[in-house]
């Protein structure tokens, strides 16, 4: 397995969604969303959330590298396929489930009595803007493409 590549390119590829949010392409602020699981302070949450997202991204990069090693082949098209699978699961399963596990996200059924301060992402993250799924798909495909091109199957 390409250990150095996995660590480096996982780090680089993970920042694509954060860069998209900072560029104003989506309202989905992953560092804030993830960081408010551990702290309510928004500034501290963004720092904690960045490292949480980085850790998750490194885990996924490890999965990509392990897949390339199992297949004994790394290619851009395999990375692209893994990126498509990754974003499909993220947008249809993981993001909608956040409201059920995150203490600060309102659920779609909470109603006006809710004290949650973050809106629920909804299916595909559409509550954070109609461009959010497009940005997420592009970022995850770029993530998979980068890992498929840059990692080697050892």
N, C-alpha and C positions, 0 to 999 in steps of 0.2 A: 504494500500500500504506500502511496505517496504521502508520507506523514508531513513533510515540510509544506508541500503544496496544499494539503488539506487544511492545515492551520492558517496559512497565508491567504489562500483564495476564499476560504470560508469567511474570513474576516472582511475581506474586500467586498465580496458579493452580498454579505448581510447588510451593508450600509446602503444598498440601492433603495429600499423602501423608505428609509429615514431621509435620504437625499430628496426623494420625490415629495415627501411631506414638507420638507424645508423649502423646496422650490415652489410650493403652493399648488402642486398637482393633485393633492388629496387632503382632506381634513383628518384623515386617519393618522393620529399621532401615536404610533406604537410605543415609543419610550414612555410617554405619559400614561397610556392605557395599561401597559405592563407594570410600570413603576408604582402606580397607585394601588397595586395589590399589596405592596409592602410599606408605603408611606403616603400620607394624605398631602404633604407639602409638594406642590407642583414642580418646583425647581429640583428638589431632591428626587422626586419621582422620575423625572426625565433622565437623570443620571443613572438611577437604579434600573430603570426600564431599558436604557441603552445596553447596559451590561446583561440584563436578562435576555434581551433580543439577540445580543451577540452570542450568548451561550446557546440559545435555541438554534441560531444560525450555524454555529459550529457543530452542533449535534446533527443537523440536517446535512451539512457538508461531509461529516463522517459517514453518514448513510450513503451519500452519493459515492464517496471514495470506496466504501466497502462494496457497493454494487459494481463499480468498475472493476474492482479486484476479483469479485466472484465471477464476473463475465470474462475476465482476463482481457478486457478491451475498454478503452475510454475514447469516446467520440462526441463531437458536438451534438449529433442527433440523439444519442442516448441521454446526454445531459438535458437536452431540450425536452425529451419525453418525460424524464424525471421531474423537470421543472413544471411541466403541465400537470402531472399527477400531484405534485406538491401543492400547487396553487388551487387545484380542484378540491383537495381535502381541506386546505386552509380556509377557503371562502365558503364552502358548503357545510363543513362540520365544525372546525375549530373556532372560527370567528363568531358564528351564531351561538355557540355554547358559552362564550365568555360571560354573558349576562347571568348564567347560572352559577358561575364559580367566583366571579369578581365582586367583592363587596361594594364597590362604588358605581357599578353599572346598573342602571334601571333595566328591569325586564319589560318586555312588550306588554305584559299583563299587570304590571305594578300599579298603574293608575296614579291619580294625583296625591295619594298618601305616601308615595315613595319619597325617601330622603336621599336617594342616590343622586350623585352629582354628574355622572357621565351618562350620555345617551347610549342606548343599546346599538351595536353596530348593524344588526339586522342581517338577513341573508345577503351574502356577497359583499357585506360591508356597505350596502347602499345608503344607510342612514348617514354616512360620512361623505356623501356626495355621489352623483351618478358616475363620475370619472374614477372612483375608488376601485371598482373591479378591473377596469382597464389598466390602471396603474399597477395594481397587484399582479395581474396576469403578465404584463410587460416586465415587471421587476423579477418575478419568479422564473420567467423564461430566460431572461438575461442571466440570472443566477445559475440556472442549469446549463445554459450555453457556455458560460464562462468556466464552470467547473468541468464540463465535458471537454472543452478545448485545452484547459490548462493543467488538469490532473493527468497523471499517467497511471495505468493499471500495472502495479508491480506485485 
